[in-house]
Amino acid sequence: MTKLEVLNRLAAARDLTAGALARQLETSMEASGMMLIRLMRQGLVVRELDAGIFIYNLTPKGHARRAFLSTLSTQTSEITD
């Protein structure tokens, strides 16, 4: 599970829980929870409490980082091809 994979999932679906993210990325809930906490600390993700459940969404900074990482990923794959 990479940062870009998580940012892409959050961009595609709003209001994801850590459990939903874990299922989509086929990883443990603990691993997805820790990644989300790291992204929150970096200001890329915001966490909100909805009916007693934490939901996560990208911040504007998260959208910008996703675009930047996507560009880097594309450039890197072009170089290695």
N, C-alpha and C positions, 0 to 999 in steps of 0.2 A: 504494500500500500504506500503510494507516494503522495507527496503533498499535492501534486497536480491532479492525481486521481480523485482525491477527496474534494478539492476545489471544483473539479468538473461535476462531480455528483451533486454538490451543494448548489451549483449554478443551474443544473438541470431540474432539480426538485426543491421547492421551498419547504421550510419547516420540517426538516429531517431530524429524527432522534438518533442518538448514538447507536441504538439497536438496529434501526432501519439502515443506517450507513454500514454497519458491520455485515448485515445480511447481503447488501448490494455488492460489497467489496469482498465478500467471503472471508472475513477475518473475525477475530474475537471482539466481543463488546468492549473488553478492557483496552485492546489495542486501538479501536476506533475512538473510544473515550479519551485516551491519552493524546491522540493526534488532535482531536477537537480542542482539548485544553491548550495544547501548544499553539494552535492556530488562533485561539482566542487571545492568548498572551501577546501574539504578534499583531493583533488588531485586524486579522483577516476574517474572523468569524465572530458573530454575536450570538449569545445564548439568551433565550427568553424562557420563562416558566409559563406553560400553558396547561391548565387543568392538572397541575402537579407533575407535569412531564417537561423536561428540558427539550427545547427544540433549537435547532441551529440554522443560521442563514449567513450568507456572505455579506460582508461590509463592502462599501465602495472600494476600499483598499484591497479587499479580497478579490474582487472582480478584476482590478488592475493587475494584481500579482498573477492571477490565473492567465490573463492575456500575455503577460511577459513570459511566464514559464512555458506557455504553449508555443510562443515564438521561438524560444530557445530550443525546445524539444524538436520543432520542425527543422531548424537550422542544423542541429546535431544529427538528425536522421539523414538530411541531405548530404552532409559531409561523409558519413559512414557508408552511404550507398554507392 
